[in-house]
Amino acid sequence: MTKLPGRNLAQLENQDHISDKAMDTIVSDVLAIIEELWRIPQPAELGGQVMVSASGHGLPHPVSFHRSLGGPYPSTIDCYKTMVMDMSSLPPGHFKPIIADRISWVHWDLTMRNVLIDNGRVSGIIDWEDAGWLPRHWLIHSLRSPRPGCQGAWARYWYFAHRFQPETEEAYTASCANGVLTYPLCS
């Protein structure tokens, strides 16, 4: 193993103000990494399963606030059944955009503390233990949830400026609408 150079983005933001231009470069680097991760094909033997780690095991379940693992689940809807209070109270077709969202390799904890910066560029992303095969809109929950490591220019960019592919944004919106989730997807 090699130690990655740089300091995490949260340290930089706390110690030195990061200009909008510098943040634009950092976000551009992060988006390129996200796009590269999303190009990795899910192995055929997983057949659409979600909440699957690189080792084939489950991932920390959001309901238990990471005290226990959930999954792998055979599909996104099966995963949501473990998180939604009363699916029958939702309008017909409510889960259609959620189900249509592609399953990809997602870093579920993409916060400022996990993005390393060296000479104004992303030198690496750390803390991969909770990454896995998840619906893409879970990344949006992670990026747009105010919490430690998601503040300042970083949070404003993901919340106000950037929009992912329409089908992923629609899935995110559906997962937030009508009280579908009774708690945040991220800690």
C-alpha contacts under 8 A as a table, 3 or more apart, distances in Angstrom:
res1	aa1	res2	aa2	distance
4	L	116	L	7.83
4	L	123	S	6.77
4	L	124	G	6.57
5	P	116	L	7.49
5	P	117	I	7.62
5	P	118	D	6.19
5	P	123	S	6.47
6	G	116	L	5.56
6	G	117	I	4.90
6	G	118	D	4.24
6	G	119	N	7.71
6	G	123	S	6.69
7	R	11	Q	6.58
7	R	12	L	6.83
7	R	116	L	5.25
7	R	117	I	5.45
7	R	118	D	6.74
8	N	11	Q	5.50
8	N	12	L	6.54
8	N	112	M	6.61
8	N	113	R	5.15
8	N	114	N	6.29
8	N	115	V	5.36
8	N	116	L	4.22
8	N	117	I	5.91
9	L	12	L	5.05
9	L	13	E	6.07
9	L	112	M	4.87
9	L	113	R	5.78
9	L	114	N	7.50
9	L	115	V	5.70
9	L	116	L	6.02
9	L	117	I	6.27
10	A	13	E	5.13
10	A	14	N	6.15
10	A	112	M	4.91
10	A	113	R	5.08
10	A	149	G	6.39
11	Q	14	N	5.17
11	Q	15	Q	6.05
11	Q	113	R	7.38
12	L	15	Q	5.19
12	L	16	D	5.45
12	L	17	H	7.30
12	L	18	I	7.25
13	E	16	D	5.45
13	E	17	H	5.46
13	E	18	I	5.90
14	N	17	H	7.13
18	I	22	A	6.17
18	I	23	M	6.40
19	S	22	A	5.15
19	S	23	M	6.19
20	D	23	M	5.03
20	D	24	D	6.08
20	D	153	A	7.61
21	K	24	D	5.05
21	K	25	T	6.49
22	A	25	T	5.19
22	A	26	I	6.34
22	A	120	G	6.56
23	M	26	I	4.97
23	M	27	V	5.99
23	M	153	A	7.30
23	M	154	W	7.48
24	D	27	V	5.19
24	D	28	S	6.02
25	T	28	S	5.06
25	T	29	D	6.27
25	T	120	G	7.59
25	T	121	R	6.87
26	I	29	D	5.13
26	I	30	V	6.27
26	I	117	I	7.91
26	I	120	G	7.17
26	I	121	R	5.80
26	I	122	V	6.02
27	V	30	V	4.96
27	V	31	L	6.05
28	S	31	L	5.12
28	S	32	A	6.26
29	D	32	A	5.17
29	D	33	I	6.43
29	D	121	R	7.12
29	D	122	V	6.11
30	V	33	I	5.08
30	V	34	I	6.21
30	V	122	V	7.17
31	L	34	I	4.96
31	L	35	E	6.08
32	A	35	E	5.14
32	A	36	E	6.18
33	I	36	E	5.03
33	I	37	L	6.17
34	I	37	L	5.09
34	I	38	W	6.13
34	I	106	V	7.87
35	E	38	W	5.05
35	E	39	R	6.39
36	E	39	R	5.22
36	E	40	I	7.03
37	L	40	I	5.53
37	L	104	S	7.47
37	L	105	W	5.77
37	L	106	V	7.25
38	W	41	P	7.70
38	W	104	S	5.27
38	W	105	W	5.78
38	W	106	V	7.50
39	R	104	S	7.78
40	I	104	S	7.30
40	I	105	W	6.93
41	P	104	S	7.45
42	Q	46	L	6.93
42	Q	47	G	7.76
42	Q	48	G	7.72
42	Q	103	I	7.72
42	Q	104	S	6.83
42	Q	105	W	7.70
42	Q	133	W	7.43
43	P	46	L	5.62
43	P	47	G	7.26
44	A	47	G	5.32
46	L	49	Q	5.46
47	G	74	P	7.82
48	G	74	P	6.60
48	G	75	S	5.80
48	G	76	T	7.98
48	G	103	I	6.89
49	Q	52	V	6.88
49	Q	72	P	6.25
49	Q	73	Y	5.43
49	Q	74	P	4.46
49	Q	75	S	4.99
49	Q	76	T	7.29
49	Q	133	W	7.38
50	V	71	G	6.98
50	V	72	P	5.69
50	V	73	Y	5.33
50	V	74	P	6.60
50	V	75	S	5.85
50	V	76	T	6.04
50	V	79	C	7.17
50	V	103	I	7.10
50	V	132	G	7.98
50	V	133	W	5.33
50	V	134	L	4.99
50	V	135	P	7.12
51	M	58	G	5.56
51	M	59	L	5.48
51	M	70	G	6.89
51	M	71	G	5.25
51	M	72	P	5.03
51	M	73	Y	6.43
51	M	79	C	7.79
51	M	132	G	6.28
51	M	133	W	5.61
51	M	134	L	5.46
52	V	55	S	7.79
52	V	56	G	5.48
52	V	57	H	5.55
52	V	58	G	4.94
52	V	59	L	6.22
52	V	71	G	6.46
52	V	72	P	4.96
52	V	73	Y	7.77
52	V	132	G	5.35
52	V	133	W	5.19
52	V	134	L	7.34
53	S	56	G	5.11
53	S	57	H	5.30
53	S	58	G	5.86
53	S	59	L	6.09
53	S	130	D	7.22
53	S	131	A	6.41
53	S	132	G	4.42
53	S	133	W	6.57
54	A	57	H	7.44
54	A	131	A	7.73
54	A	132	G	6.12
56	G	72	P	7.63
57	H	71	G	7.16
57	H	72	P	6.38
58	G	69	L	5.52
58	G	70	G	5.16
58	G	71	G	4.31
58	G	72	P	4.82
59	L	69	L	5.04
59	L	70	G	5.57
59	L	71	G	6.50
59	L	72	P	7.60
59	L	130	D	6.12
59	L	131	A	7.91
59	L	132	G	7.47
60	P	64	S	7.87
60	P	65	F	7.51
60	P	66	H	4.56
60	P	67	R	6.91
60	P	68	S	5.70
60	P	69	L	4.32
60	P	70	G	5.96
60	P	130	D	6.87
61	H	64	S	5.76
61	H	65	F	6.52
61	H	66	H	5.48
61	H	67	R	7.53
61	H	68	S	6.09
61	H	69	L	5.16
61	H	70	G	4.76
61	H	71	G	7.93
62	P	65	F	4.90
62	P	66	H	5.99
62	P	83	M	7.93
62	P	184	P	7.49
62	P	185	L	5.54
62	P	186	C	6.62
62	P	187	S	7.59
63	V	66	H	7.61
63	V	83	M	6.43
63	V	183	Y	7.33
64	S	67	R	5.34
64	S	68	S	6.09
65	F	68	S	7.76
65	F	187	S	6.61
66	H	69	L	7.02
70	G	73	Y	7.79
71	G	79	C	7.37
73	Y	76	T	7.21
73	Y	78	D	6.02
73	Y	79	C	5.62
74	P	78	D	6.42
74	P	79	C	7.78
75	S	78	D	5.24
75	S	79	C	6.43
76	T	79	C	5.06
76	T	80	Y	6.24
76	T	98	I	7.56
76	T	99	I	6.04
76	T	134	L	7.98
76	T	135	P	6.97
77	I	80	Y	4.98
77	I	81	K	6.18
77	I	95	F	7.65
77	I	98	I	7.85
77	I	99	I	6.35
78	D	81	K	5.14
78	D	82	T	7.00
79	C	82	T	5.52
79	C	83	M	7.08
80	Y	83	M	5.04
80	Y	84	V	5.97
81	K	84	V	5.63
81	K	87	M	7.44
83	M	181	L	6.55
83	M	182	T	7.57
84	V	87	M	6.24
84	V	180	V	5.80
84	V	181	L	5.51
84	V	182	T	6.71
85	M	180	V	7.55
85	M	181	L	7.58
85	M	182	T	6.99
86	D	89	S	5.83
86	D	90	L	7.67
87	M	90	L	5.69
87	M	180	V	7.73
88	S	91	P	7.92
90	L	94	H	6.43
90	L	178	N	7.24
90	L	180	V	7.92
91	P	94	H	5.59
93	G	96	K	5.22
94	H	97	P	7.26
94	H	174	A	6.76
95	F	98	I	5.04
95	F	99	I	6.01
95	F	174	A	7.02
95	F	175	S	7.99
96	K	99	I	5.23
96	K	100	A	6.10
97	P	100	A	4.93
97	P	101	D	6.27
97	P	167	E	6.77
97	P	168	T	7.99
97	P	170	E	5.94
97	P	171	A	4.77
97	P	174	A	6.81
98	I	101	D	5.44
98	I	170	E	7.52
98	I	171	A	4.29
98	I	172	Y	7.34
98	I	174	A	6.62
98	I	175	S	6.85
99	I	102	R	7.97
99	I	171	A	7.73
100	A	167	E	7.26
100	A	171	A	7.58
101	D	135	P	6.05
101	D	136	R	6.48
101	D	137	H	7.21
101	D	167	E	6.02
101	D	168	T	5.53
101	D	171	A	6.11
102	R	135	P	5.75
102	R	136	R	6.09
102	R	168	T	7.63
103	I	133	W	6.13
103	I	134	L	5.23
103	I	135	P	4.35
103	I	136	R	5.96
104	S	132	G	7.84
104	S	133	W	5.32
104	S	134	L	5.73
104	S	135	P	6.22
104	S	136	R	6.00
105	W	131	A	7.03
105	W	132	G	5.30
105	W	133	W	4.73
105	W	134	L	6.43
105	W	136	R	7.99
106	V	131	A	5.53
106	V	132	G	5.56
106	V	133	W	6.23
106	V	134	L	6.05
106	V	135	P	7.84
106	V	136	R	6.75
106	V	138	W	7.80
106	V	139	L	6.43
107	H	110	L	5.89
107	H	128	W	6.53
107	H	130	D	6.95
107	H	131	A	4.42
107	H	132	G	6.86
107	H	139	L	7.01
108	W	130	D	6.18
108	W	131	A	5.51
108	W	132	G	7.81
108	W	138	W	7.05
108	W	139	L	5.82
108	W	142	S	6.28
108	W	186	C	7.83
109	D	114	N	7.59
109	D	127	D	7.52
109	D	128	W	7.97
109	D	130	D	7.22
109	D	131	A	7.69
109	D	142	S	6.34
109	D	186	C	7.82
110	L	114	N	6.14
110	L	115	V	7.31
110	L	139	L	7.78
110	L	142	S	6.85
110	L	143	L	6.76
111	T	114	N	5.47
111	T	115	V	6.86
111	T	142	S	7.83
111	T	143	L	7.07
111	T	149	G	4.95
111	T	150	C	5.69
112	M	115	V	5.44
112	M	149	G	4.85
112	M	150	C	6.27
112	M	154	W	7.40
113	R	116	L	7.60
113	R	149	G	5.80
114	N	125	I	5.57
114	N	126	I	5.04
114	N	127	D	6.22
115	V	122	V	6.84
115	V	123	S	7.92
115	V	124	G	6.24
115	V	125	I	4.73
115	V	126	I	6.60
116	L	122	V	5.69
116	L	123	S	5.49
116	L	124	G	5.17
116	L	125	I	5.96
116	L	126	I	7.60
117	I	120	G	6.03
117	I	121	R	5.37
117	I	122	V	4.55
117	I	123	S	5.33
117	I	124	G	7.25
118	D	121	R	5.51
118	D	122	V	6.35
118	D	123	S	5.72
122	V	125	I	7.75
127	D	130	D	7.55
128	W	131	A	5.19
134	L	138	W	6.94
135	P	138	W	5.88
136	R	139	L	5.80
136	R	140	I	7.45
136	R	168	T	6.26
137	H	140	I	5.07
137	H	141	H	6.60
137	H	168	T	5.36
137	H	169	E	6.80
137	H	171	A	6.14
137	H	172	Y	5.08
138	W	141	H	5.04
138	W	142	S	6.35
138	W	172	Y	7.45
138	W	185	L	7.12
139	L	142	S	5.00
139	L	143	L	6.16
140	I	143	L	5.03
140	I	144	R	5.85
140	I	158	W	7.93
140	I	172	Y	6.94
141	H	144	R	5.33
141	H	145	S	5.87
141	H	172	Y	7.34
141	H	184	P	7.70
141	H	185	L	6.29
141	H	186	C	6.71
142	S	145	S	5.68
142	S	185	L	7.18
142	S	186	C	5.56
143	L	150	C	6.88
143	L	155	A	6.93
143	L	158	W	6.11
143	L	159	Y	7.62
144	R	150	C	7.59
144	R	155	A	6.42
144	R	158	W	5.96
144	R	159	Y	5.31
145	S	150	C	7.06
145	S	184	P	7.87
145	S	186	C	7.25
146	P	150	C	5.62
146	P	151	Q	6.53
146	P	155	A	7.23
147	R	150	C	5.39
147	R	151	Q	7.07
147	R	187	S	7.63
148	P	151	Q	6.96
150	C	154	W	6.40
150	C	155	A	5.15
151	Q	154	W	5.88
151	Q	155	A	4.69
151	Q	156	R	7.32
152	G	155	A	5.56
152	G	156	R	6.26
153	A	156	R	5.02
153	A	157	Y	5.98
154	W	157	Y	5.38
154	W	158	W	6.63
155	A	158	W	5.39
155	A	159	Y	5.97
156	R	159	Y	5.12
156	R	160	F	5.59
156	R	161	A	7.15
157	Y	160	F	5.52
157	Y	161	A	4.87
157	Y	162	H	6.14
158	W	161	A	5.98
158	W	162	H	5.28
158	W	163	R	7.65
159	Y	162	H	6.95
163	R	166	P	7.83
163	R	169	E	7.02
164	F	168	T	6.32
164	F	169	E	6.05
165	Q	168	T	5.42
165	Q	169	E	6.32
166	P	169	E	5.05
166	P	170	E	6.02
167	E	170	E	5.05
167	E	171	A	6.22
168	T	171	A	5.08
168	T	172	Y	6.21
169	E	172	Y	4.99
169	E	173	T	6.13
170	E	173	T	5.06
170	E	174	A	6.11
171	A	174	A	5.08
171	A	175	S	6.06
172	Y	175	S	5.10
172	Y	176	C	6.36
173	T	176	C	5.19
173	T	177	A	6.10
174	A	177	A	5.07
174	A	180	V	7.74
175	S	180	V	5.76
175	S	181	L	6.60
176	C	179	G	6.48
176	C	180	V	6.09
176	C	181	L	6.55
177	A	180	V	6.00
179	G	182	T	6.17
181	L	184	P	6.92
181	L	185	L	7.91
184	P	187	S	6.97
